């Protein structure tokens, strides 16, 4: 029997997903426009060194993600998913506004990169909690038989944030501004847009309803009084989240946020062409997420994760090595899509798998904290390690590093339970 899709459920999923899109747009605008503003904050050094410095601040923003995962995860499990989501998007708005108005190095000297760092730390705090609370919210409002499909929209909108950032970049590059204008002041535009959109997302999220799972836990007075202590009672689930995330997040950040720089700095194509290729590949990548999520509702989560682990282990080095030796744009695009199809085995379902591992009273913290810690260590350092390997003349070391991390995750996928069948959400009321 087909499950009914109520208007309230559609509103909840749409509202949660739109807020998620805006948050990730703000986060990824930094990476997309780093090729233009890096010289404004770190003048007088070569392009690779400038990108290395900017990637360093990008990585430092990730340090705040475990703190954000802890803070916003605790707010979500104590006061509700809706409350935590509004706090998250407010912090992101403030960070974007700061970047939009911060003077450059030539105006205020060393205070320019310091203010850039502060803004990025605020954004890291926000996005560190955003992943867990949106994963929890979308999973809890989904119907049980289609939980993989509904929760896959987290990555549709997460990738959609990148697409929106690149789309604005394409419009500025090809239609509105010259390259010199982009370097001078045009890079501020996406951050100003992000600040405004975050205010809109704040309003949308303030109108959402709370999930039934949280309300039931609150009514039964089963909310945790000591969240960290209760979380430590689920060590296997915590370490499973770390293992699930390790290879997937590194592959994801390599083929999405770092790919644009890789195309410019290593492959040698122009900035506008790199933006166009990234935009097109990410658009198709976003469309793949519900397809893979729906498959997981039919065949289970583990088969998709294992397929990602095997393919990523075998093909990462060949794909990236080949990209460095071709110049035809259509070949580059096909290689990028091959990589993103592989990564979809992880991205489409990782949110629902993690949510299914934890009971409602500690679910957001359980998803947020170990995930944010792993992403901070491996996802946040991806660009920096890649650029450092290039700088020392051994760029291929990075390719083997990705492969090793994916293989470790593959081992976790082999030994974990099938969460579609055995999970902590199966006795909860959906909606």
C-alpha positions as CSV (number, residue, x, y, z in Angstrom):
1,X,0.0,0.0,0.0
2,X,1.4,3.4,-1.0
3,X,2.1,5.7,1.9
4,X,0.3,9.1,1.8
5,X,2.3,12.2,1.3
6,X,0.7,14.9,3.4
7,X,1.0,18.6,2.5
8,X,2.6,19.1,5.9
9,X,5.3,16.5,5.1
10,X,6.0,18.2,1.8
11,X,6.2,21.6,3.4
12,X,8.6,20.2,6.1
13,X,10.9,18.5,3.6
14,X,10.9,21.5,1.3
15,X,11.5,24.0,4.1
16,X,14.3,22.0,5.6
17,X,15.9,21.4,2.2
18,X,15.7,25.1,1.2
19,X,17.4,26.2,4.4
20,X,20.0,23.6,3.9
21,X,20.7,24.9,0.3
22,X,21.2,28.5,1.5
23,X,23.6,27.4,4.3
24,X,25.7,25.4,1.9
25,X,25.6,28.1,-0.7
26,X,27.2,30.5,1.8
27,X,29.8,27.8,2.8
28,X,30.8,27.0,-0.8
29,X,30.8,30.6,-2.1
30,X,34.2,30.9,-0.2
31,X,35.7,28.0,-2.1
32,X,34.3,29.0,-5.5
33,X,35.5,32.6,-5.3
34,X,38.8,31.9,-3.6
35,X,40.5,32.1,-7.0
36,X,39.5,35.8,-7.1
37,X,39.8,37.1,-3.5
38,X,42.9,35.1,-2.4
39,X,45.3,37.8,-3.8
40,X,43.3,40.6,-2.0
41,X,44.0,39.0,1.4
42,X,47.4,37.4,0.7
43,X,49.2,39.7,-1.8
44,X,52.8,39.4,-3.2
45,X,53.1,35.6,-3.5
46,X,52.5,33.1,-6.4
47,X,49.0,31.7,-7.2
48,X,49.6,28.3,-5.6
49,X,50.9,29.9,-2.4
50,X,47.9,32.3,-2.3
51,X,45.5,29.4,-2.8
52,X,47.4,27.5,-0.1
53,X,46.9,30.4,2.4
54,X,43.2,30.7,1.5
55,X,42.8,26.9,1.7
56,X,44.4,27.1,5.2
57,X,41.6,29.4,6.3
58,X,39.1,27.1,4.6
59,X,40.6,24.3,6.7
60,X,40.5,26.3,9.9
61,X,36.8,26.9,9.4
62,X,36.5,23.1,9.6
63,X,38.0,23.1,13.1
64,X,34.8,24.8,14.3
65,X,32.7,22.1,12.8
66,X,33.0,19.7,15.7
67,X,32.2,22.6,18.1
68,X,29.2,23.5,16.0
69,X,28.2,19.8,15.8
70,X,28.3,19.6,19.6
71,X,26.6,23.0,20.3
72,X,23.8,22.8,17.7
73,X,23.4,19.1,18.2
74,X,22.8,19.6,21.9
75,X,20.3,22.4,21.2
76,X,18.5,20.2,18.7
77,X,18.2,17.2,21.1
78,X,17.3,19.4,24.1
79,X,15.0,22.1,22.6
80,X,14.0,20.7,19.2
81,X,15.2,20.4,15.6
82,X,13.4,23.6,14.4
83,X,15.0,25.8,17.1
84,X,18.5,24.5,16.3
85,X,18.0,25.0,12.5
86,X,17.1,28.6,13.0
87,X,20.2,29.2,15.1
88,X,22.4,27.5,12.5
89,X,21.3,29.7,9.6
90,X,21.6,32.9,11.7
91,X,25.2,32.2,12.4
92,X,25.9,31.6,8.7
93,X,24.3,34.9,7.7
94,X,26.6,36.8,10.1
95,X,29.7,35.1,8.6
96,X,28.7,35.8,5.0
97,X,28.0,39.5,5.8
98,X,31.4,39.8,7.4
99,X,33.2,38.5,4.4
100,X,31.1,40.8,2.1
101,X,32.2,43.9,3.9
102,X,35.8,43.1,5.2
103,X,38.4,45.5,3.8
104,X,41.3,44.0,1.9
105,X,45.0,43.7,3.0
106,X,46.0,46.9,1.2
107,X,43.5,48.8,3.3
108,X,43.9,47.4,6.8
109,X,46.9,45.1,6.5
110,X,47.0,41.9,8.6
111,X,43.6,42.6,10.1
112,X,42.1,41.7,6.7
113,X,43.0,37.9,6.8
114,X,42.2,37.9,10.6
115,X,38.7,39.1,10.0
116,X,38.3,36.7,7.1
117,X,39.3,33.9,9.5
118,X,36.8,35.1,12.1
119,X,34.0,35.1,9.5
120,X,35.0,31.6,8.4
121,X,35.1,30.3,11.9
122,X,31.5,31.5,12.4
123,X,30.5,29.8,9.2
124,X,32.2,26.6,10.4
125,X,30.3,26.7,13.7
126,X,27.1,27.0,11.7
127,X,27.7,24.3,9.1
128,X,29.1,22.0,11.7
129,X,25.6,21.8,13.3
130,X,23.7,22.2,10.1
131,X,24.6,18.7,8.7
132,X,23.4,16.8,11.7
133,X,20.2,18.8,12.4
134,X,19.1,18.8,8.8
135,X,19.9,15.1,8.4
136,X,17.9,14.3,11.6
137,X,15.0,16.6,10.6
138,X,14.6,15.2,7.0
139,X,15.0,11.6,8.2
140,X,12.4,12.1,11.0
141,X,9.7,13.7,8.8
142,X,10.2,11.1,6.0
143,X,7.9,8.1,5.6
144,X,9.7,4.9,6.7
145,X,9.6,3.1,3.4
146,X,10.9,6.1,1.5
147,X,13.4,7.4,4.1
148,X,16.4,7.0,1.8
149,X,14.7,8.9,-1.0
150,X,13.5,11.8,1.2
151,X,16.7,12.2,3.1
152,X,18.7,12.2,-0.2
153,X,17.4,15.8,-0.7
154,X,19.9,16.9,1.9
155,X,22.7,16.3,-0.6
156,X,20.5,17.6,-3.5
157,X,20.4,20.9,-1.7
158,X,23.9,20.6,-0.3
159,X,25.2,20.2,-3.8
160,X,22.6,22.8,-4.9
161,X,24.4,25.3,-2.7
162,X,27.6,24.7,-4.7
163,X,25.7,24.9,-8.0
164,X,24.1,28.2,-6.9
165,X,27.6,29.6,-6.0
166,X,29.0,28.5,-9.3
167,X,26.0,29.7,-11.2
168,X,26.4,33.2,-9.8
169,X,30.1,33.0,-10.6
170,X,29.3,32.1,-14.2
171,X,26.9,35.0,-14.5
172,X,29.5,37.4,-13.1
173,X,32.3,35.9,-15.3
174,X,30.4,35.8,-18.6
175,X,27.7,38.4,-18.4
176,X,28.3,41.2,-15.9
177,X,31.9,41.8,-14.9
178,X,35.4,41.7,-16.3
179,X,38.1,39.6,-14.8
180,X,39.7,42.7,-13.3
181,X,36.4,43.8,-11.7
182,X,36.0,40.3,-10.2
183,X,39.5,40.5,-8.7
184,X,38.9,44.1,-7.4
185,X,35.4,43.9,-5.9
186,X,33.1,41.5,-7.7
187,X,34.0,38.6,-5.4
188,X,32.1,40.4,-2.6
189,X,28.7,40.0,-4.5
190,X,28.1,36.3,-3.7
191,X,28.7,36.9,0.0
192,X,26.3,39.8,0.1
193,X,23.7,37.6,-1.7
194,X,24.3,34.8,0.8
195,X,23.7,37.1,3.8
196,X,20.4,38.2,2.4
197,X,19.3,34.6,1.5
198,X,20.2,33.4,5.0
199,X,17.7,35.9,6.5
200,X,15.0,34.5,4.1
201,X,16.0,30.9,5.2
202,X,15.7,32.0,8.8
203,X,12.1,33.0,8.3
204,X,11.3,29.8,6.4
205,X,12.7,27.6,9.1
206,X,10.9,29.6,11.8
207,X,7.6,28.5,10.2
208,X,8.4,24.7,10.2
209,X,6.7,22.3,12.5
210,X,8.7,20.1,15.0
211,X,9.2,16.4,14.2
212,X,7.0,13.8,15.8
213,X,10.0,11.8,17.0
214,X,11.2,14.7,19.1
215,X,7.8,15.6,20.4
216,X,7.2,12.0,21.5
217,X,10.5,11.9,23.3
218,X,9.7,15.1,25.0
219,X,6.2,14.0,26.0
220,X,7.6,10.7,27.4
221,X,10.2,12.7,29.3
222,X,12.9,10.6,27.7
223,X,15.0,13.5,26.5
224,X,18.6,13.1,27.7
225,X,19.8,15.0,30.7
226,X,23.5,14.4,29.9
227,X,23.8,14.1,26.1
228,X,27.5,13.4,25.9
229,X,27.3,10.6,28.6
230,X,24.4,9.0,26.8
231,X,26.1,9.3,23.4
232,X,29.1,7.4,24.8
233,X,26.7,4.5,25.6
234,X,26.6,3.9,21.8
235,X,30.3,3.5,20.9
236,X,29.8,1.2,17.9
237,X,27.4,3.7,16.3
238,X,29.8,6.6,16.9
239,X,32.7,4.8,15.4
240,X,30.5,3.6,12.5
241,X,29.8,7.3,11.7
242,X,33.5,8.0,11.7
243,X,34.2,5.1,9.4
244,X,31.3,5.9,7.1
245,X,32.5,9.4,6.7
246,X,36.2,9.1,6.4
247,X,36.6,8.1,2.7
248,X,33.3,9.6,1.6
249,X,33.9,13.1,2.8
250,X,37.5,13.2,1.4
251,X,36.3,12.0,-2.1
252,X,33.3,14.5,-2.0
253,X,35.5,17.5,-1.2
254,X,38.1,16.5,-3.8
255,X,35.6,16.2,-6.6
256,X,33.5,19.2,-5.7
257,X,35.1,22.1,-3.8
258,X,38.7,21.3,-4.8
259,X,38.0,20.2,-8.4
260,X,37.6,23.8,-9.7
261,X,41.1,24.7,-8.4
262,X,42.5,21.4,-9.7
263,X,41.2,22.2,-13.2
264,X,42.8,25.7,-13.1
265,X,46.0,25.0,-11.2
266,X,46.9,21.4,-12.3
267,X,45.1,20.7,-15.5
268,X,45.7,24.2,-16.8
269,X,42.3,25.3,-18.2
270,X,40.9,28.8,-17.7
271,X,38.9,29.9,-14.7
272,X,35.6,30.4,-16.6
273,X,35.9,27.0,-18.3
274,X,36.7,25.4,-14.9
275,X,33.6,27.0,-13.4
276,X,31.4,25.9,-16.4
277,X,32.6,22.3,-16.1
278,X,32.1,22.2,-12.4
279,X,28.7,23.7,-12.7
280,X,27.5,21.2,-15.3
281,X,28.9,18.2,-13.5
282,X,27.5,19.2,-10.1
283,X,24.0,19.8,-11.6
284,X,23.9,16.2,-12.8
285,X,25.4,15.0,-9.5
286,X,22.5,16.7,-7.6
287,X,20.0,15.0,-9.9
288,X,21.6,11.6,-9.1
289,X,21.0,11.8,-5.3
290,X,17.2,11.0,-5.3
291,X,17.8,8.1,-7.7
292,X,20.4,6.5,-5.5
293,X,18.4,7.3,-2.4
294,X,15.4,5.5,-3.9
295,X,17.5,2.5,-4.8
296,X,18.6,2.3,-1.2
297,X,14.9,2.0,-0.1
298,X,14.7,-1.1,-2.4
299,X,18.0,-2.9,-2.1
300,X,19.4,-1.5,1.2
301,X,22.1,1.0,2.2
302,X,25.1,-1.3,2.4
303,X,25.2,-2.3,-1.3
304,X,25.5,1.3,-2.4
305,X,28.2,2.0,0.2
306,X,30.2,-1.1,-0.7
307,X,29.9,-0.1,-4.5
308,X,31.3,3.3,-3.6
309,X,34.1,1.8,-1.5
310,X,35.2,-0.7,-4.2
311,X,35.0,1.7,-7.1
312,X,36.6,4.5,-5.2
313,X,39.5,2.3,-4.1
314,X,40.2,1.0,-7.7
315,X,39.5,4.1,-9.8
316,X,40.5,7.3,-7.9
317,X,44.2,7.2,-9.0
318,X,43.4,6.4,-12.7
319,X,40.7,9.2,-12.9
320,X,42.8,12.0,-11.4
321,X,46.0,11.0,-13.1
322,X,44.2,10.9,-16.5
323,X,42.7,14.3,-15.9
324,X,46.1,15.8,-15.6
325,X,47.1,14.5,-19.1
326,X,44.1,15.5,-21.2
327,X,43.0,18.9,-22.4
328,X,39.7,18.1,-24.2
329,X,36.9,19.5,-22.1
330,X,34.4,16.8,-22.9
331,X,36.9,14.1,-21.7
332,X,37.4,16.1,-18.5
333,X,33.7,16.3,-18.0
334,X,33.2,12.5,-18.5
335,X,35.9,11.8,-16.0
336,X,34.4,14.2,-13.5
337,X,31.0,12.6,-13.9
338,X,32.5,9.1,-13.5
339,X,34.0,10.2,-10.2
340,X,30.7,11.8,-9.0
341,X,28.6,8.8,-9.9
342,X,30.9,6.7,-7.7
343,X,30.7,9.2,-4.9
344,X,26.9,9.2,-5.1
345,X,26.9,5.8,-3.5
346,X,28.0,7.6,-0.3
347,X,26.5,11.0,-0.5
348,X,22.9,10.0,-1.4
349,X,22.4,7.9,1.7
350,X,25.0,8.8,4.3
351,X,22.7,11.1,6.2
352,X,19.9,8.6,6.6
353,X,22.3,5.8,7.6
354,X,23.7,7.9,10.4
355,X,20.3,9.0,11.6
356,X,19.2,5.4,11.7
357,X,22.0,4.5,14.0
358,X,20.8,6.6,17.0
359,X,17.7,6.9,19.2
360,X,15.7,10.2,19.0
361,X,17.0,11.7,22.3
362,X,20.6,11.8,21.1
363,X,20.1,11.5,17.4
364,X,21.3,15.0,16.3
365,X,24.4,14.9,18.5
366,X,25.1,11.4,17.4
367,X,25.0,12.3,13.8
368,X,26.6,15.7,14.2
369,X,29.6,15.3,16.5
370,X,31.5,12.3,15.0
371,X,30.6,13.4,11.5
372,X,31.9,17.0,12.1
373,X,35.1,15.7,13.7
374,X,35.8,13.4,10.8
375,X,35.0,16.1,8.2
376,X,37.2,18.6,10.1
377,X,40.2,16.2,10.0
378,X,39.8,14.8,6.5
379,X,37.4,17.0,4.4
380,X,38.7,20.3,5.8
381,X,42.4,19.3,5.1
382,X,41.7,18.0,1.6
383,X,42.5,21.2,-0.4
384,X,45.5,22.0,1.8
385,X,47.0,18.6,1.5
386,X,46.4,18.5,-2.3
387,X,48.0,21.9,-2.8
388,X,50.9,21.0,-0.5
389,X,51.6,17.8,-2.5
390,X,51.6,19.9,-5.7
391,X,53.9,22.5,-4.2
392,X,56.5,19.8,-3.2
393,X,56.3,18.3,-6.7
394,X,54.4,15.1,-5.8
395,X,50.8,15.7,-6.6
396,X,50.0,12.0,-7.1
397,X,50.6,11.4,-3.4
398,X,47.3,13.1,-2.7
399,X,45.5,10.6,-5.1
400,X,46.9,7.6,-3.2
401,X,45.9,9.3,0.1
402,X,42.3,9.5,-1.1
403,X,42.4,5.8,-2.2
404,X,43.7,4.7,1.2
405,X,40.9,6.6,3.1
406,X,38.2,5.1,0.9
407,X,39.6,1.6,1.5
408,X,39.4,2.1,5.3
409,X,35.7,3.1,4.9
410,X,35.1,0.1,2.7
411,X,36.1,-2.2,5.6
412,X,33.5,-0.4,7.7
413,X,30.8,-0.9,5.1
414,X,31.6,-4.6,4.9
415,X,31.1,-5.2,8.7
416,X,28.3,-2.8,9.5
417,X,24.6,-3.8,9.9
418,X,22.1,-3.0,7.2
419,X,20.3,0.0,8.7
420,X,17.3,-0.2,6.3
421,X,16.3,-3.4,8.2
422,X,17.8,-2.9,11.7
423,X,17.7,0.7,12.9
424,X,16.7,3.0,15.8
425,X,13.9,4.7,14.0
426,X,11.7,1.6,13.2
427,X,9.4,2.0,16.3
428,X,8.9,5.8,16.0
429,X,5.9,7.6,14.6
430,X,6.8,9.2,11.3
431,X,5.9,12.7,10.4
